[in-house]
Amino acid sequence: MEDSETDAFLVRRAFREHPNVEITWVQTGMEGTQKAAEGNYDLVLLDYALPDMTGLEVLLRITEKRPDLPVVLVSGFGSEYVAARGLQVGAVGYVNKDAPHFREDLPEMLSRLFEQGEVRERSRQIEERIRSRPSLRLHMEEVLGTLRTALPDARGTFITSTDGLPLAVSRSGGDKDVDPMAAMVCGSVVRNLDMVGSNLHLEQQEGGTVHFRQGTLVFRKLPDVGSLVVVFDRESSSSQDAREVDVAAREIATLVREEESHGLV
């Protein structure tokens, strides 16, 4: 979706050596929204500045009618706010058409973003099924409780979805435990780090550590689910912390695989 004929030509030219790719070009958000809802498309490349509405408005309409359709926002320099809002609303990625080598890098970039979008959609489906299966969530919380016992000075342990929403939270009865709202904030931090990491080609990282003013956040990615997160009220984490988190992450991944193999996820 692009109102500039020149920019649309650049996109078509970028894919001239990819004969298996079919491109439909529309110049307005209204026409693009209609085609996206009715057509069998794999990905939408969406310009932010369209003549009849903004790219964010179009994105909201597409995600409402076709939540399974990956959308990549396109804009120029100085549009970091647009990128951030688009990723929050549901875009799978953002590309800057003013960046050097935009045309040369576009096919590979869109292929990578499309794959990430497919993974994210699968994660959303699994997430919904996890929420609808109290037994699986209970087992996850049991693992979190064991991890909480192994790391007694942790502020809390929880699992977030790929969108940063809490799926399960440990409960020890302590008044300092991370509550669902705090878990959502931490999950959003991890999700934003993940998006930045993808832009830096760090998507193969299995986890990491985030230091903030009052403590440390340790996270491990859970395939097809989201992330396992542990919050400490101290400025650093130890190798023992990492080992315990890794063991818990493997246990949770095994739970999900077992549920999936039985046709429950």
C-alpha atoms as an extended CHARMM CRD file, in Angstrom:
* protein
*
       265  EXT
         1         1  MET       CA              0.0000000000        0.0000000000        0.0000000000  PROA      1               0.0000000000
         2         2  GLU       CA              1.8650000000        3.0180000000       -1.3240000000  PROA      2               0.0000000000
         3         3  ASP       CA              0.6330000000        6.2630000000       -2.8770000000  PROA      3               0.0000000000
         4         4  SER       CA              3.9930000000        7.1290000000       -4.4530000000  PROA      4               0.0000000000
         5         5  GLU       CA              4.3900000000        5.5990000000       -7.9060000000  PROA      5               0.0000000000
         6         6  THR       CA              8.1680000000        5.9240000000       -7.6240000000  PROA      6               0.0000000000
         7         7  ASP       CA              8.3490000000        4.0560000000       -4.3170000000  PROA      7               0.0000000000
         8         8  ALA       CA              5.9730000000        1.3840000000       -5.6030000000  PROA      8               0.0000000000
         9         9  PHE       CA              8.2400000000        0.9310000000       -8.6230000000  PROA      9               0.0000000000
        10        10  LEU       CA             11.2490000000        0.5110000000       -6.3300000000  PROA      10              0.0000000000
        11        11  VAL       CA              9.4740000000       -2.2740000000       -4.4510000000  PROA      11              0.0000000000
        12        12  ARG       CA              8.5480000000       -4.0620000000       -7.6790000000  PROA      12              0.0000000000
        13        13  ARG       CA             12.0980000000       -3.6600000000       -8.9330000000  PROA      13              0.0000000000
        14        14  ALA       CA             13.4920000000       -5.1310000000       -5.7170000000  PROA      14              0.0000000000
        15        15  PHE       CA             11.6010000000       -8.3450000000       -6.4440000000  PROA      15              0.0000000000
        16        16  ARG       CA             12.3060000000       -8.6160000000      -10.1740000000  PROA      16              0.0000000000
        17        17  GLU       CA             14.6370000000      -11.5710000000       -9.5360000000  PROA      17              0.0000000000
        18        18  HSD       CA             11.9590000000      -13.3510000000       -7.5010000000  PROA      18              0.0000000000
        19        19  PRO       CA              9.4630000000      -14.6450000000      -10.0930000000  PROA      19              0.0000000000
        20        20  ASN       CA              7.5340000000      -16.6170000000       -7.4620000000  PROA      20              0.0000000000
        21        21  VAL       CA              6.4930000000      -13.3880000000       -5.7300000000  PROA      21              0.0000000000
        22        22  GLU       CA              3.2550000000      -11.7390000000       -6.8740000000  PROA      22              0.0000000000
        23        23  ILE       CA              2.7030000000       -8.1040000000       -5.9160000000  PROA      23              0.0000000000
        24        24  THR       CA             -0.5660000000       -6.1620000000       -5.8200000000  PROA      24              0.0000000000
        25        25  TRP       CA             -0.2050000000       -2.3980000000       -5.5760000000  PROA      25              0.0000000000
        26        26  VAL       CA             -2.8730000000       -0.0950000000       -4.1510000000  PROA      26              0.0000000000
        27        27  GLN       CA             -2.6320000000        3.6400000000       -3.4730000000  PROA      27              0.0000000000
        28        28  THR       CA             -5.2240000000        4.2080000000       -0.7290000000  PROA      28              0.0000000000
        29        29  GLY       CA             -5.8680000000        2.7590000000        2.6780000000  PROA      29              0.0000000000
        30        30  MET       CA             -9.5090000000        2.0640000000        1.8840000000  PROA      30              0.0000000000
        31        31  GLU       CA             -8.7190000000       -0.0280000000       -1.1990000000  PROA      31              0.0000000000
        32        32  GLY       CA             -5.8490000000       -1.7440000000        0.5900000000  PROA      32              0.0000000000
        33        33  THR       CA             -7.9860000000       -2.6740000000        3.5930000000  PROA      33              0.0000000000
        34        34  GLN       CA            -10.6310000000       -4.1610000000        1.3140000000  PROA      34              0.0000000000
        35        35  LYS       CA             -8.1290000000       -6.2070000000       -0.6940000000  PROA      35              0.0000000000
        36        36  ALA       CA             -6.3550000000       -7.3920000000        2.4480000000  PROA      36              0.0000000000
        37        37  ALA       CA             -9.6540000000       -8.6310000000        3.8710000000  PROA      37              0.0000000000
        38        38  GLU       CA            -10.7440000000      -10.3950000000        0.6670000000  PROA      38              0.0000000000
        39        39  GLY       CA             -7.4770000000      -11.5550000000       -0.9250000000  PROA      39              0.0000000000
        40        40  ASN       CA             -5.1300000000      -14.4480000000       -0.2240000000  PROA      40              0.0000000000
        41        41  TYR       CA             -2.0040000000      -12.4500000000        0.6450000000  PROA      41              0.0000000000
        42        42  ASP       CA              1.0400000000      -13.5660000000        2.6270000000  PROA      42              0.0000000000
        43        43  LEU       CA              2.2360000000      -10.1280000000        3.7380000000  PROA      43              0.0000000000
        44        44  VAL       CA              1.3300000000       -6.4270000000        3.5420000000  PROA      44              0.0000000000
        45        45  LEU       CA              3.9210000000       -3.6990000000        3.0160000000  PROA      45              0.0000000000
        46        46  LEU       CA              2.1600000000       -0.6230000000        4.3860000000  PROA      46              0.0000000000
        47        47  ASP       CA              3.2650000000        2.9780000000        3.8530000000  PROA      47              0.0000000000
        48        48  TYR       CA              2.4930000000        5.2570000000        6.7940000000  PROA      48              0.0000000000
        49        49  ALA       CA              1.4680000000        8.3800000000        4.8370000000  PROA      49              0.0000000000
        50        50  LEU       CA             -1.4860000000        7.4370000000        2.6240000000  PROA      50              0.0000000000
        51        51  PRO       CA             -3.8240000000       10.0490000000        1.1130000000  PROA      51              0.0000000000
        52        52  ASP       CA             -7.0380000000        8.9390000000        2.8530000000  PROA      52              0.0000000000
        53        53  MET       CA             -5.8080000000        7.6610000000        6.2400000000  PROA      53              0.0000000000
        54        54  THR       CA             -2.6320000000        6.9370000000        8.1900000000  PROA      54              0.0000000000
        55        55  GLY       CA             -0.8540000000        3.6250000000        8.1350000000  PROA      55              0.0000000000
        56        56  LEU       CA             -1.7670000000        3.0800000000       11.7880000000  PROA      56              0.0000000000
        57        57  GLU       CA             -5.4690000000        3.4430000000       10.9590000000  PROA      57              0.0000000000
        58        58  VAL       CA             -5.0860000000        0.9240000000        8.1470000000  PROA      58              0.0000000000
        59        59  LEU       CA             -3.1360000000       -1.3980000000       10.4320000000  PROA      59              0.0000000000
        60        60  LEU       CA             -5.9190000000       -1.3370000000       13.0340000000  PROA      60              0.0000000000
        61        61  ARG       CA             -8.5120000000       -2.2250000000       10.3960000000  PROA      61              0.0000000000
        62        62  ILE       CA             -6.4190000000       -5.0660000000        8.9960000000  PROA      62              0.0000000000
        63        63  THR       CA             -5.6600000000       -6.5680000000       12.4000000000  PROA      63              0.0000000000
        64        64  GLU       CA             -9.3890000000       -6.4830000000       13.1840000000  PROA      64              0.0000000000
        65        65  LYS       CA            -10.4050000000       -8.2460000000        9.9580000000  PROA      65              0.0000000000
        66        66  ARG       CA             -7.3030000000      -10.3650000000        9.2880000000  PROA      66              0.0000000000
        67        67  PRO       CA             -5.2970000000      -10.8000000000       12.5180000000  PROA      67              0.0000000000
        68        68  ASP       CA             -3.3570000000      -13.6250000000       10.8580000000  PROA      68              0.0000000000
        69        69  LEU       CA             -1.9790000000      -11.3930000000        8.0690000000  PROA      69              0.0000000000
        70        70  PRO       CA              1.5580000000      -10.0500000000        8.7610000000  PROA      70              0.0000000000
        71        71  VAL       CA              1.8930000000       -6.2950000000        8.1920000000  PROA      71              0.0000000000
        72        72  VAL       CA              5.1900000000       -4.4170000000        7.7980000000  PROA      72              0.0000000000
        73        73  LEU       CA              5.1470000000       -0.6240000000        8.2260000000  PROA      73              0.0000000000
        74        74  VAL       CA              7.1950000000        1.5540000000        5.8790000000  PROA      74              0.0000000000
        75        75  SER       CA              8.1860000000        5.1560000000        6.5220000000  PROA      75              0.0000000000
        76        76  GLY       CA             11.1240000000        7.5590000000        6.3570000000  PROA      76              0.0000000000
        77        77  PHE       CA             13.6810000000        8.9950000000        8.7470000000  PROA      77              0.0000000000
        78        78  GLY       CA             12.3910000000       10.5170000000       11.9540000000  PROA      78              0.0000000000
        79        79  SER       CA              9.4940000000        8.0700000000       12.2510000000  PROA      79              0.0000000000
        80        80  GLU       CA             10.6000000000        6.1270000000       15.3220000000  PROA      80              0.0000000000
        81        81  TYR       CA              7.2800000000        6.9280000000       17.0250000000  PROA      81              0.0000000000
        82        82  VAL       CA              5.3980000000        5.4940000000       14.0620000000  PROA      82              0.0000000000
        83        83  ALA       CA              7.4730000000        2.3230000000       14.2470000000  PROA      83              0.0000000000
        84        84  ALA       CA              6.9420000000        1.9230000000       17.9900000000  PROA      84              0.0000000000
        85        85  ARG       CA              3.1840000000        2.4880000000       17.7620000000  PROA      85              0.0000000000
        86        86  GLY       CA              2.8690000000        0.1520000000       14.8000000000  PROA      86              0.0000000000
        87        87  LEU       CA              4.6700000000       -2.6580000000       16.6220000000  PROA      87              0.0000000000
        88        88  GLN       CA              2.4480000000       -2.1080000000       19.6510000000  PROA      88              0.0000000000
        89        89  VAL       CA             -0.6990000000       -2.2310000000       17.5290000000  PROA      89              0.0000000000
        90        90  GLY       CA              0.2920000000       -5.4360000000       15.7330000000  PROA      90              0.0000000000
        91        91  ALA       CA              2.7960000000       -4.8730000000       12.9080000000  PROA      91              0.0000000000
        92        92  VAL       CA              5.4260000000       -7.6210000000       12.6340000000  PROA      92              0.0000000000
        93        93  GLY       CA              8.1590000000       -5.1820000000       11.6150000000  PROA      93              0.0000000000
        94        94  TYR       CA              9.2080000000       -1.7710000000       10.3680000000  PROA      94              0.0000000000
        95        95  VAL       CA             11.4450000000       -0.7530000000        7.4570000000  PROA      95              0.0000000000
        96        96  ASN       CA             12.8970000000        2.6620000000        6.6870000000  PROA      96              0.0000000000
        97        97  LYS       CA             12.7040000000        3.4840000000        2.9790000000  PROA      97              0.0000000000
        98        98  ASP       CA             15.2490000000        6.2900000000        3.4190000000  PROA      98              0.0000000000
        99        99  ALA       CA             17.8780000000        3.8570000000        4.7060000000  PROA      99              0.0000000000
       100       100  PRO       CA             20.8650000000        2.9420000000        2.4930000000  PROA      100             0.0000000000
       101       101  HSD       CA             20.4020000000       -0.2410000000        0.4410000000  PROA      101             0.0000000000
       102       102  PHE       CA             16.6610000000       -0.2790000000        1.1710000000  PROA      102             0.0000000000
       103       103  ARG       CA             15.8160000000       -1.7180000000       -2.2390000000  PROA      103             0.0000000000
       104       104  GLU       CA             18.6330000000       -4.2760000000       -2.2280000000  PROA      104             0.0000000000
       105       105  ASP       CA             17.8510000000       -5.5240000000        1.2660000000  PROA      105             0.0000000000
       106       106  LEU       CA             14.0600000000       -5.4980000000        0.9580000000  PROA      106             0.0000000000
       107       107  PRO       CA             13.4030000000       -9.1020000000       -0.2490000000  PROA      107             0.0000000000
       108       108  GLU       CA             15.5580000000      -10.6890000000        2.4650000000  PROA      108             0.0000000000
       109       109  MET       CA             14.1820000000       -8.3230000000        5.0900000000  PROA      109             0.0000000000
       110       110  LEU       CA             10.5530000000       -9.0500000000        4.2360000000  PROA      110             0.0000000000
       111       111  SER       CA             11.2130000000      -12.7930000000        4.1000000000  PROA      111             0.0000000000
       112       112  ARG       CA             12.6720000000      -12.6540000000        7.6080000000  PROA      112             0.0000000000
       113       113  LEU       CA              9.7960000000      -10.5390000000        8.9190000000  PROA      113             0.0000000000
       114       114  PHE       CA              7.2420000000      -12.8520000000        7.2960000000  PROA      114             0.0000000000
       115       115  GLU       CA              8.8100000000      -15.8710000000        9.0210000000  PROA      115             0.0000000000
       116       116  GLN       CA              8.7820000000      -14.0260000000       12.3370000000  PROA      116             0.0000000000
       117       117  GLY       CA              5.1360000000      -13.1350000000       11.7620000000  PROA      117             0.0000000000
       118       118  GLU       CA              4.2630000000      -16.7930000000       11.1690000000  PROA      118             0.0000000000
       119       119  VAL       CA              6.0420000000      -17.7860000000       14.3770000000  PROA      119             0.0000000000
       120       120  ARG       CA              4.2590000000      -15.0150000000       16.2800000000  PROA      120             0.0000000000
       121       121  GLU       CA              0.8620000000      -16.1110000000       14.9480000000  PROA      121             0.0000000000
       122       122  ARG       CA              1.5270000000      -19.6980000000       15.9990000000  PROA      122             0.0000000000
       123       123  SER       CA              2.5510000000      -18.4050000000       19.4200000000  PROA      123             0.0000000000
       124       124  ARG       CA             -0.6990000000      -16.4430000000       19.7200000000  PROA      124             0.0000000000
       125       125  GLN       CA             -2.7130000000      -19.5730000000       18.9250000000  PROA      125             0.0000000000
       126       126  ILE       CA             -0.8350000000      -21.5950000000       21.5270000000  PROA      126             0.0000000000
       127       127  GLU       CA             -1.2020000000      -18.7380000000       24.0090000000  PROA      127             0.0000000000
       128       128  GLU       CA             -4.9910000000      -18.7360000000       23.6380000000  PROA      128             0.0000000000
       129       129  ARG       CA             -5.1140000000      -22.4820000000       24.1390000000  PROA      129             0.0000000000
       130       130  ILE       CA             -2.8900000000      -22.2400000000       27.1980000000  PROA      130             0.0000000000
       131       131  ARG       CA             -5.2780000000      -19.6680000000       28.6680000000  PROA      131             0.0000000000
       132       132  SER       CA             -8.2030000000      -22.0010000000       27.9690000000  PROA      132             0.0000000000
       133       133  ARG       CA             -6.5250000000      -25.0210000000       29.6430000000  PROA      133             0.0000000000
       134       134  PRO       CA             -6.3580000000      -24.4910000000       33.4130000000  PROA      134             0.0000000000
       135       135  SER       CA             -4.4780000000      -27.7710000000       33.9030000000  PROA      135             0.0000000000
       136       136  LEU       CA             -1.5570000000      -26.6830000000       31.7140000000  PROA      136             0.0000000000
       137       137  ARG       CA             -1.3660000000      -23.3010000000       33.4110000000  PROA      137             0.0000000000
       138       138  LEU       CA             -1.4590000000      -25.0280000000       36.8160000000  PROA      138             0.0000000000
       139       139  HSD       CA              1.4920000000      -27.2210000000       35.8150000000  PROA      139             0.0000000000
       140       140  MET       CA              3.3520000000      -24.1350000000       34.6370000000  PROA      140             0.0000000000
       141       141  GLU       CA              2.7020000000      -22.4300000000       37.9530000000  PROA      141             0.0000000000
       142       142  GLU       CA              4.0110000000      -25.5050000000       39.7700000000  PROA      142             0.0000000000
       143       143  VAL       CA              7.2700000000      -25.1910000000       37.8140000000  PROA      143             0.0000000000
       144       144  LEU       CA              7.3780000000      -21.4920000000       38.6520000000  PROA      144             0.0000000000
       145       145  GLY       CA              6.8240000000      -22.3150000000       42.3130000000  PROA      145             0.0000000000
       146       146  THR       CA              9.7430000000      -24.7710000000       42.2710000000  PROA      146             0.0000000000
       147       147  LEU       CA             11.9160000000      -22.1280000000       40.6370000000  PROA      147             0.0000000000
       148       148  ARG       CA             10.8050000000      -19.5900000000       43.2400000000  PROA      148             0.0000000000
       149       149  THR       CA             11.8690000000      -22.0240000000       45.9910000000  PROA      149             0.0000000000
       150       150  ALA       CA             15.2450000000      -22.6070000000       44.3210000000  PROA      150             0.0000000000
       151       151  LEU       CA             15.7860000000      -18.8290000000       44.0900000000  PROA      151             0.0000000000
       152       152  PRO       CA             14.4390000000      -17.5820000000       47.4560000000  PROA      152             0.0000000000
       153       153  ASP       CA             15.7250000000      -14.0260000000       46.9610000000  PROA      153             0.0000000000
       154       154  ALA       CA             13.8830000000      -13.6060000000       43.6480000000  PROA      154             0.0000000000
       155       155  ARG       CA             11.1790000000      -10.9630000000       43.6250000000  PROA      155             0.0000000000
       156       156  GLY       CA              9.0030000000      -13.2100000000       41.4790000000  PROA      156             0.0000000000
       157       157  THR       CA              8.8800000000      -15.6360000000       38.5570000000  PROA      157             0.0000000000
       158       158  PHE       CA              6.3800000000      -15.5990000000       35.6990000000  PROA      158             0.0000000000
       159       159  ILE       CA              5.7330000000      -16.5290000000       32.0650000000  PROA      159             0.0000000000
       160       160  THR       CA              4.7290000000      -13.9730000000       29.4550000000  PROA      160             0.0000000000
       161       161  SER       CA              3.3530000000      -14.4420000000       25.9660000000  PROA      161             0.0000000000
       162       162  THR       CA              5.1430000000      -13.1710000000       22.8590000000  PROA      162             0.0000000000
       163       163  ASP       CA              3.0360000000      -10.0090000000       23.2150000000  PROA      163             0.0000000000
       164       164  GLY       CA              4.2650000000       -9.4250000000       26.7560000000  PROA      164             0.0000000000
       165       165  LEU       CA              1.0720000000      -10.5240000000       28.5290000000  PROA      165             0.0000000000
       166       166  PRO       CA              1.3850000000      -12.7080000000       31.6480000000  PROA      166             0.0000000000
       167       167  LEU       CA              0.3270000000      -16.3400000000       31.1730000000  PROA      167             0.0000000000
       168       168  ALA       CA              1.2940000000      -17.6490000000       34.6140000000  PROA      168             0.0000000000
       169       169  VAL       CA              2.6770000000      -15.9870000000       37.7520000000  PROA      169             0.0000000000
       170       170  SER       CA              4.2790000000      -17.6330000000       40.7930000000  PROA      170             0.0000000000
       171       171  ARG       CA              2.5990000000      -17.0030000000       44.1370000000  PROA      171             0.0000000000
       172       172  SER       CA              4.5380000000      -17.4930000000       47.3560000000  PROA      172             0.0000000000
       173       173  GLY       CA              2.3010000000      -15.4610000000       49.6240000000  PROA      173             0.0000000000
       174       174  GLY       CA              4.9430000000      -12.8060000000       50.0920000000  PROA      174             0.0000000000
       175       175  ASP       CA              3.9800000000       -9.1600000000       49.9250000000  PROA      175             0.0000000000
       176       176  LYS       CA              6.8700000000       -8.4090000000       47.5360000000  PROA      176             0.0000000000
       177       177  ASP       CA              5.8810000000      -10.8670000000       44.8160000000  PROA      177             0.0000000000
       178       178  VAL       CA              5.4900000000       -9.5920000000       41.2730000000  PROA      178             0.0000000000
       179       179  ASP       CA              1.7760000000       -9.1900000000       40.5640000000  PROA      179             0.0000000000
       180       180  PRO       CA              0.1300000000       -9.6350000000       37.1190000000  PROA      180             0.0000000000
       181       181  MET       CA              0.3140000000       -5.8910000000       36.3890000000  PROA      181             0.0000000000
       182       182  ALA       CA              4.0470000000       -5.7650000000       37.1470000000  PROA      182             0.0000000000
       183       183  ALA       CA              4.4940000000       -8.9370000000       35.1040000000  PROA      183             0.0000000000
       184       184  MET       CA              2.8050000000       -7.2220000000       32.1730000000  PROA      184             0.0000000000
       185       185  VAL       CA              5.1910000000       -4.2720000000       32.4240000000  PROA      185             0.0000000000
       186       186  CYS       CA              8.2210000000       -6.5960000000       32.5870000000  PROA      186             0.0000000000
       187       187  GLY       CA              6.8370000000       -8.6740000000       29.7290000000  PROA      187             0.0000000000
       188       188  SER       CA              6.5280000000       -5.5700000000       27.5850000000  PROA      188             0.0000000000
       189       189  VAL       CA             10.1600000000       -4.7500000000       28.3290000000  PROA      189             0.0000000000
       190       190  VAL       CA             11.2200000000       -8.2200000000       27.1830000000  PROA      190             0.0000000000
       191       191  ARG       CA              9.0540000000       -7.9790000000       24.0610000000  PROA      191             0.0000000000
       192       192  ASN       CA             10.6090000000       -4.6370000000       23.1100000000  PROA      192             0.0000000000
       193       193  LEU       CA             14.0880000000       -6.0730000000       23.6540000000  PROA      193             0.0000000000
       194       194  ASP       CA             13.1460000000       -8.9820000000       21.4400000000  PROA      194             0.0000000000
       195       195  MET       CA             12.0120000000       -6.6430000000       18.6470000000  PROA      195             0.0000000000
       196       196  VAL       CA             15.2390000000       -4.6350000000       18.9030000000  PROA      196             0.0000000000
       197       197  GLY       CA             17.2120000000       -7.8660000000       18.9360000000  PROA      197             0.0000000000
       198       198  SER       CA             15.5100000000       -9.0240000000       15.7580000000  PROA      198             0.0000000000
       199       199  ASN       CA             16.5190000000       -5.8100000000       14.0320000000  PROA      199             0.0000000000
       200       200  LEU       CA             20.1070000000       -6.5020000000       15.0820000000  PROA      200             0.0000000000
       201       201  HSD       CA             19.9660000000      -10.1100000000       13.8560000000  PROA      201             0.0000000000
       202       202  LEU       CA             20.1030000000      -11.4250000000       17.4210000000  PROA      202             0.0000000000
       203       203  GLU       CA             16.9230000000      -13.4680000000       17.1250000000  PROA      203             0.0000000000
       204       204  GLN       CA             18.8190000000      -16.6960000000       17.8850000000  PROA      204             0.0000000000
       205       205  GLN       CA             19.5640000000      -15.5680000000       21.4240000000  PROA      205             0.0000000000
       206       206  GLU       CA             17.7930000000      -17.7880000000       23.9360000000  PROA      206             0.0000000000
       207       207  GLY       CA             17.6170000000      -15.1770000000       26.6660000000  PROA      207             0.0000000000
       208       208  GLY       CA             19.4390000000      -12.4710000000       28.5240000000  PROA      208             0.0000000000
       209       209  THR       CA             19.7180000000      -10.1840000000       31.5300000000  PROA      209             0.0000000000
       210       210  VAL       CA             18.3680000000       -6.6650000000       31.9450000000  PROA      210             0.0000000000
       211       211  HSD       CA             19.7110000000       -4.3880000000       34.7010000000  PROA      211             0.0000000000
       212       212  PHE       CA             17.5300000000       -1.6030000000       36.0540000000  PROA      212             0.0000000000
       213       213  ARG       CA             17.8310000000        0.8320000000       38.9180000000  PROA      213             0.0000000000
       214       214  GLN       CA             16.3850000000       -1.3990000000       41.6010000000  PROA      214             0.0000000000
       215       215  GLY       CA             17.3690000000       -4.8450000000       40.4130000000  PROA      215             0.0000000000
       216       216  THR       CA             17.8630000000       -7.3900000000       37.6440000000  PROA      216             0.0000000000
       217       217  LEU       CA             15.5280000000       -9.1410000000       35.2220000000  PROA      217             0.0000000000
       218       218  VAL       CA             16.6160000000      -12.5380000000       33.8210000000  PROA      218             0.0000000000
       219       219  PHE       CA             14.6600000000      -14.0350000000       30.9290000000  PROA      219             0.0000000000
       220       220  ARG       CA             14.6970000000      -17.1300000000       28.7350000000  PROA      220             0.0000000000
       221       221  LYS       CA             12.6870000000      -17.5170000000       25.5410000000  PROA      221             0.0000000000
       222       222  LEU       CA             10.1650000000      -20.3300000000       25.4430000000  PROA      222             0.0000000000
       223       223  PRO       CA              9.6030000000      -21.6920000000       21.9100000000  PROA      223             0.0000000000
       224       224  ASP       CA              6.0770000000      -20.9910000000       20.6460000000  PROA      224             0.0000000000
       225       225  VAL       CA              5.0550000000      -19.4980000000       23.9980000000  PROA      225             0.0000000000
       226       226  GLY       CA              6.9300000000      -16.3500000000       25.0300000000  PROA      226             0.0000000000
       227       227  SER       CA              9.4420000000      -15.9000000000       27.8420000000  PROA      227             0.0000000000
       228       228  LEU       CA             10.2000000000      -17.1350000000       31.3320000000  PROA      228             0.0000000000
       229       229  VAL       CA             11.1450000000      -14.1360000000       33.4990000000  PROA      229             0.0000000000
       230       230  VAL       CA             12.7070000000      -13.8740000000       36.9620000000  PROA      230             0.0000000000
       231       231  VAL       CA             13.0110000000      -10.5400000000       38.7920000000  PROA      231             0.0000000000
       232       232  PHE       CA             15.6260000000       -9.9500000000       41.4940000000  PROA      232             0.0000000000
       233       233  ASP       CA             15.9550000000       -7.0720000000       43.9350000000  PROA      233             0.0000000000
       234       234  ARG       CA             19.7080000000       -6.9880000000       43.3820000000  PROA      234             0.0000000000
       235       235  GLU       CA             21.9760000000       -5.5380000000       40.7580000000  PROA      235             0.0000000000
       236       236  SER       CA             23.4260000000       -8.7470000000       39.3210000000  PROA      236             0.0000000000
       237       237  SER       CA             22.5930000000      -12.3830000000       38.6420000000  PROA      237             0.0000000000
       238       238  SER       CA             24.7740000000      -15.4360000000       39.2700000000  PROA      238             0.0000000000
       239       239  SER       CA             25.5910000000      -18.5810000000       37.3130000000  PROA      239             0.0000000000
       240       240  GLN       CA             23.3790000000      -20.4910000000       39.7520000000  PROA      240             0.0000000000
       241       241  ASP       CA             20.4680000000      -18.2100000000       38.8320000000  PROA      241             0.0000000000
       242       242  ALA       CA             21.0570000000      -18.9530000000       35.1620000000  PROA      242             0.0000000000
       243       243  ARG       CA             21.1650000000      -22.7070000000       35.7220000000  PROA      243             0.0000000000
       244       244  GLU       CA             17.9180000000      -22.7350000000       37.6750000000  PROA      244             0.0000000000
       245       245  VAL       CA             16.1620000000      -20.5830000000       35.0590000000  PROA      245             0.0000000000
       246       246  ASP       CA             17.4230000000      -22.8220000000       32.2450000000  PROA      246             0.0000000000
       247       247  VAL       CA             16.1050000000      -25.9500000000       33.9910000000  PROA      247             0.0000000000
       248       248  ALA       CA             12.6820000000      -24.3470000000       34.5310000000  PROA      248             0.0000000000
       249       249  ALA       CA             12.5460000000      -23.1630000000       30.9030000000  PROA      249             0.0000000000
       250       250  ARG       CA             13.2350000000      -26.7100000000       29.6770000000  PROA      250             0.0000000000
       251       251  GLU       CA             10.5230000000      -28.1120000000       31.9480000000  PROA      251             0.0000000000
       252       252  ILE       CA              7.9450000000      -25.6320000000       30.6830000000  PROA      252             0.0000000000
       253       253  ALA       CA              8.9060000000      -26.2640000000       27.0510000000  PROA      253             0.0000000000
       254       254  THR       CA              8.4620000000      -29.9940000000       27.6970000000  PROA      254             0.0000000000
       255       255  LEU       CA              5.0060000000      -29.4000000000       29.1880000000  PROA      255             0.0000000000
       256       256  VAL       CA              3.9110000000      -27.4970000000       26.0820000000  PROA      256             0.0000000000
       257       257  ARG       CA              5.3140000000      -30.1640000000       23.7380000000  PROA      257             0.0000000000
       258       258  GLU       CA              3.5400000000      -32.9330000000       25.6420000000  PROA      258             0.0000000000
       259       259  GLU       CA              0.2480000000      -31.0810000000       25.5260000000  PROA      259             0.0000000000
       260       260  GLU       CA              0.7400000000      -30.4600000000       21.8080000000  PROA      260             0.0000000000
       261       261  SER       CA              1.5520000000      -34.1190000000       21.1120000000  PROA      261             0.0000000000
       262       262  HSD       CA             -1.7130000000      -35.1130000000       22.7700000000  PROA      262             0.0000000000
       263       263  GLY       CA             -3.6020000000      -32.6540000000       20.5870000000  PROA      263             0.0000000000
       264       264  LEU       CA             -4.4090000000      -30.3220000000       23.4670000000  PROA      264             0.0000000000
       265       265  VAL       CA             -2.3950000000      -27.3360000000       22.2450000000  PROA      265             0.0000000000
